[in-house]
Amino acid sequence: HPHFLEDGCSVTNSLLEGEISIGPRSVVQHCNLQGPIQLASGCLLTGLDMMSSLSLHGHQLSDVIIQGHSVKLRDISLTVYTVLGSHDDLKVLHIKKTTNLLTFIFIFFYSIL
């Protein structure tokens, strides 16, 4: 299966299986990805295992940050995921309809309800 790694992307300590395309300014680190996966520019994937990467199939990601965090609480081991848009304004004190969330203007979420 081909891997399409464009100039300006970075892959570190990761296993890529299947058809995976990684665009410029995208970073993949500490992941075990199973394709098909399409990352356009400006993405960061870190700490994703093969099972979590299956949920990325059929989506072309752009300007998104997805992080997997391994957490252990006493006898419970789990993975917590954070998903952000790379253009999200995390300094916003309250949500307005013009606030960005996951690189979408927040009014988009009102329109799909």
C-alpha positions, 0 to 999 in steps of 0.5 A: 500500500502506498504512503503519500508523504508530501514535502513539509510533513513530519512522521516520528516514531509511528507505524503507517499501514495501508493507504495513508496520505499526509499533507504539508505542515502535518505532523504524526507522532507516536501513532499506529495508523491503519489506512485509508487516512487522508491528512491535508495540511496543518494536522497534528496526530499524536498518541493514536492506536490502530483501533482509534485510527479506524474512526478516521476512515472516510474523512479528509482532515485539515487543520485539526489536532487529535491527541490520545492520552493514556491515563491510569486511575488506580486499577483503570487504564484508559485513553482520553482523546482531545480534538481541537481545530488548529485555528480554535481560539482557546482564550475565548471566555464565553461562547458566542455564535462567531466563536471558532470550534473545531475550525468551524464558526460556532453558528454552524453547530446551531444550524445542524441542531 
